[in-house]
Amino acid sequence: MTIFYSPSRRGFFDPKVHDPMPADALRVSQKRYAELLAGQERGAQIVPSANGKPTLEWPPAVDPRADLIRRIKREARRRIEAISPPWRQLNDMRRPSKAGQARFARIDAIRAASAAIEAEVAALPPTALGSFDLRGHAAWPADNGDTGR
């Protein structure tokens, strides 16, 4: 897959999907693309450098504990929306059903897990924060794959 970055549009483009491509689009290697996305997930912004190539811009010093808690909340939101996006949750509230109740029970389990993981992080020594396995944490409920859609 070939990916391009447009400094004027501040975004990535795939020539298989985007036609026409922005005139200032620059090719980005797969490795660099992955690095940029990983940095963005950790709180950096992807911005154009002086030569137009995408680079990571980090916010002022971030408290590692607060950053990890923010990432826990984002992971919980990702898991919840995989089960039931906001529009489905609203529909489930408007028209209750057994399937909707099951989705809400799974959402409640994710919220409980998120709270437990956040409490664990609050008690960790600062040296343990960098190696904390957020996505693979045992407190997250197992996903049975049924999103109820």
C-alpha positions as CSV (number, residue, x, y, z in Angstrom):
1,M,0.0,0.0,0.0
2,T,1.4,3.4,-1.0
3,I,0.6,6.3,1.3
4,F,1.1,10.0,0.7
5,Y,1.0,13.0,3.0
6,S,-0.3,16.4,2.0
7,P,1.1,19.3,4.1
8,S,-1.5,21.7,2.9
9,R,-4.4,19.3,3.8
10,R,-2.5,17.8,6.8
11,G,-3.7,14.4,6.0
12,F,-2.8,11.0,4.5
13,F,-4.0,9.9,1.1
14,D,-4.1,6.6,-0.7
15,P,-4.1,6.9,-4.5
16,K,-6.4,3.9,-4.7
17,V,-9.0,5.8,-2.8
18,H,-8.3,9.4,-3.4
19,D,-8.6,10.7,-6.9
20,P,-7.3,13.3,-7.6
21,M,-4.5,13.4,-5.1
22,P,-3.4,16.8,-3.6
23,A,-0.7,18.4,-5.7
24,D,1.7,18.6,-2.8
25,A,1.3,15.0,-1.7
26,L,4.6,13.4,-0.6
27,R,5.2,9.6,-0.5
28,V,5.5,8.2,3.1
29,S,7.1,4.8,3.8
30,Q,5.0,2.2,5.6
31,K,7.5,2.2,8.5
32,R,7.2,6.0,8.9
33,Y,3.5,5.9,8.5
34,A,3.3,3.4,11.3
35,E,5.6,5.5,13.5
36,L,3.5,8.6,12.9
37,L,0.2,6.8,13.8
38,A,1.8,5.2,16.9
39,G,3.0,8.7,18.0
40,Q,-0.4,10.1,17.4
41,E,-1.9,7.4,19.6
42,R,0.5,8.4,22.4
43,G,-0.6,12.0,22.2
44,A,1.5,13.7,19.5
45,Q,0.0,15.6,16.5
46,I,1.1,14.9,13.0
47,V,2.1,18.2,11.4
48,P,4.2,19.2,8.3
49,S,7.8,20.0,8.9
50,A,9.6,22.9,7.2
51,N,10.1,20.7,4.1
52,G,6.5,19.5,4.1
53,K,7.2,16.0,5.4
54,P,5.0,14.7,8.2
55,T,6.5,14.9,11.7
56,L,5.3,14.4,15.2
57,E,4.7,17.4,17.4
58,W,4.6,16.6,21.1
59,P,2.6,18.6,23.5
60,P,4.4,20.2,26.5
61,A,5.6,17.7,29.1
62,V,2.8,15.3,29.8
63,D,2.3,13.6,33.1
64,P,2.8,9.9,32.3
65,R,0.2,8.8,34.7
66,A,-2.4,11.2,33.3
67,D,-1.5,10.1,29.8
68,L,-1.9,6.5,30.6
69,I,-5.3,7.1,32.2
70,R,-6.3,9.1,29.1
71,R,-5.3,6.1,27.0
72,I,-7.3,3.8,29.2
73,K,-10.4,5.9,28.7
74,R,-9.8,6.0,24.9
75,E,-9.4,2.2,24.8
76,A,-12.7,1.8,26.8
77,R,-14.4,4.1,24.3
78,R,-13.0,2.1,21.4
79,R,-14.2,-1.2,22.9
80,I,-17.7,0.3,23.7
81,E,-18.1,1.7,20.2
82,A,-17.1,-1.7,18.7
83,I,-20.0,-3.2,20.6
84,S,-22.5,-0.4,20.1
85,P,-21.8,3.0,18.5
86,P,-23.6,6.0,20.0
87,W,-26.5,5.8,17.4
88,R,-27.2,2.2,18.4
89,Q,-27.1,3.0,22.1
90,L,-29.7,5.8,21.5
91,N,-31.9,3.4,19.5
92,D,-31.5,0.8,22.3
93,M,-32.7,3.3,24.8
94,R,-35.6,4.4,22.7
95,R,-36.7,0.9,21.9
96,P,-35.5,-1.5,24.6
97,S,-34.9,-5.1,23.6
98,K,-33.0,-8.2,24.9
99,A,-30.2,-7.6,22.4
100,G,-30.0,-4.0,23.6
101,Q,-29.9,-5.1,27.2
102,A,-27.1,-7.5,26.4
103,R,-25.1,-4.7,24.6
104,F,-25.5,-2.4,27.7
105,A,-24.4,-5.2,30.0
106,R,-21.2,-5.6,27.9
107,I,-20.7,-1.8,27.9
108,D,-21.1,-1.8,31.7
109,A,-18.5,-4.5,32.0
110,I,-16.1,-2.4,29.9
111,R,-16.7,0.7,32.1
112,A,-16.1,-1.4,35.3
113,A,-12.9,-2.8,33.8
114,S,-11.8,0.7,32.8
115,A,-12.4,2.0,36.4
116,A,-10.5,-1.0,37.9
117,I,-7.5,-0.4,35.5
118,E,-7.5,3.3,36.3
119,A,-7.4,2.5,40.0
120,E,-4.5,0.1,39.4
121,V,-2.6,2.8,37.4
122,A,-3.2,5.3,40.2
123,A,-1.3,3.0,42.6
124,L,1.6,2.1,40.4
125,P,5.1,3.4,41.0
126,P,6.2,5.9,38.3
127,T,8.8,3.4,37.0
128,A,6.1,0.9,36.1
129,L,4.0,3.2,34.0
130,G,6.0,2.9,30.8
131,S,5.7,-0.9,30.6
132,F,2.0,-1.1,31.5
133,D,0.1,-3.4,29.1
134,L,-3.1,-1.4,28.5
135,R,-4.7,-3.3,25.6
136,G,-3.8,-6.7,26.9
137,H,-4.8,-6.1,30.5
138,A,-6.6,-9.1,32.0
139,A,-9.4,-6.8,33.5
140,W,-10.9,-6.2,30.0
141,P,-13.9,-8.5,29.4
142,A,-13.4,-11.1,26.8
143,D,-15.2,-10.2,23.5
144,N,-17.4,-12.9,22.2
145,G,-17.4,-11.3,18.8
146,D,-21.2,-10.7,18.7
147,T,-21.7,-7.0,18.3
148,G,-25.5,-7.4,18.0
149,R,-25.6,-5.5,14.7
